Amino acid sequence: MPSATPSGRTAAARTAAVAQTAAASIPSVEKFERIVDDYQRRLYGFALRMTGNREDAEEIVQDAFVRAYRALGKMSLEQRADLRLQPWLYTITLNVTRNRLRSKRPVNVALDALADPDALLRESNEGPPQPERIVEQNTEIALVERALLQLPMHLRAAATLRFIEGRSHPEIAEILNQPIGTVKSHVHRAVRILRRILGPQIGRFNPEGVPAHALS
Amino acid sequence: MRCRDVDALWDELRGECQASLKETVHTHLRACPSCQAVYEQYAGVAYCLSCLPLPEPSCDLAKKVVQHLAALKGAMAAPIVLSAISTPLGRLYAGFKDNRIAYLSLDTGDSPEAVAARAERRLRRRVVQGQAPPWLVSAIERFFSTWKVDDEVVDISNLTPFEQAALRAAARIPPGEVRSYAWVATQIGRPKAARAVGRVMARNPLPLLFPCHRVVDSSGDLHDYFYGLEMKARLLQMEGYRG
């Protein structure tokens, strides 16, 4: 928090300055290129983790930006002033991802697997996960990627936002439009399942020769 | 505190949670090696995930998005206005934009919404419904007396160059006469493209004004028409065709 205000500034000038910065930061279709520049990498990373496929991720990001642009064009100034851009963009990206994956292939995770992580494991041991091409060539990293892709979509989203994107529980709740309690429980279930899938890999995981304990 | 409760609190403890809660959990962990081990594995999972690289999108992703949006902007900025006009042939739907006609459809009994949807698909532009301005009414009236249309009042600029060339060639056929698909193809320097010309005529967004009804088989057979062969014959007859 900035503790000191330049003493020479009057209250009115401060208010005007605040209003100006606020107006400059209100998202609009006129400033959309800037928004694309600012967020394309992040949204791409998120879509890539969700799909495991570069082409899909790029198309998802394009589609998400087009949707965002359309939606912004229909919003009033007040609505745009209240809009929290970053979580909103993540939400759109997630929705596009969901639609896309849903239409691409039927859900191959049986419902009871969600209640019983072991069922998911048994299934995953029967063969490599269908869908996505794994992005990374590095075996250790590919193992983690594959494990993440084995999670059902809602748990994958929670785990990606929490551990890869480093979002807080309230932020994730906003993006996923879920109560915080649900987010916490999804994150926890995701971690439990990943722990089982990765099993003994966890302790050995050492992508670049960094000692694991140095960071955990 | 039971092991189950401790288990569920792992992620919570990484954030800023109450100091007292932290203390309670840590007390449990010191006394419970199995929970301790699970916690370490959870931390390992989080570490594995945090190590996943963030690959760069291809360098033209932002460019692609911006191009896509530019196209969208054009479509959003200027919608085509679709209006109904009565003519000697009955009701017509004419879509216009910037004082030029971009779409025409005879009334086939479809609702105006259905016609608008068709126009939107054909032209890939937003279409709204509205009143016909006087210039549009008189342009259509003029067409039905002269059977010709001024190049200034039609807009086919968003069609492909081939489509535009074929339609312009068809417009050079004098009223009351017919030419073959092959003739149009030769006119535009693509003598082998008679069938492609047929396709353009079939998808003509401005029937009547671009007279695809004057384009027929090489044998002189009327061949086909979107609004039916009867309509094609009727139009030609109205223009003075003696076939």
Interface residues (C-beta under 8 A of the other chain):
Chain A: V29 F32 E33 V36 D37 Q40 R41 Y44 G45 L48 R49 R54 A57 E58 V61 Q62 F65 V66 Y69 R70 G73 V135 E136 I141 V144 E145 L148 A159 T160 R162 F163 I164 G166 S168 H169 K184 S185 V187 H188 V191 L194 R195 L198 Q201 I202 G203 F205 P207 E208 A212 L215 S216
Chain B: A8 W10 D11 E12 G15 V38 E40 Q41 Y42 A43 G44 V45 A46 Y47 C48 L49 S50 C51 L52 P53 L54 P55 E56 P57 S58 L61 A62 K64 V65 V66 H68 L69 L72 K73 M76
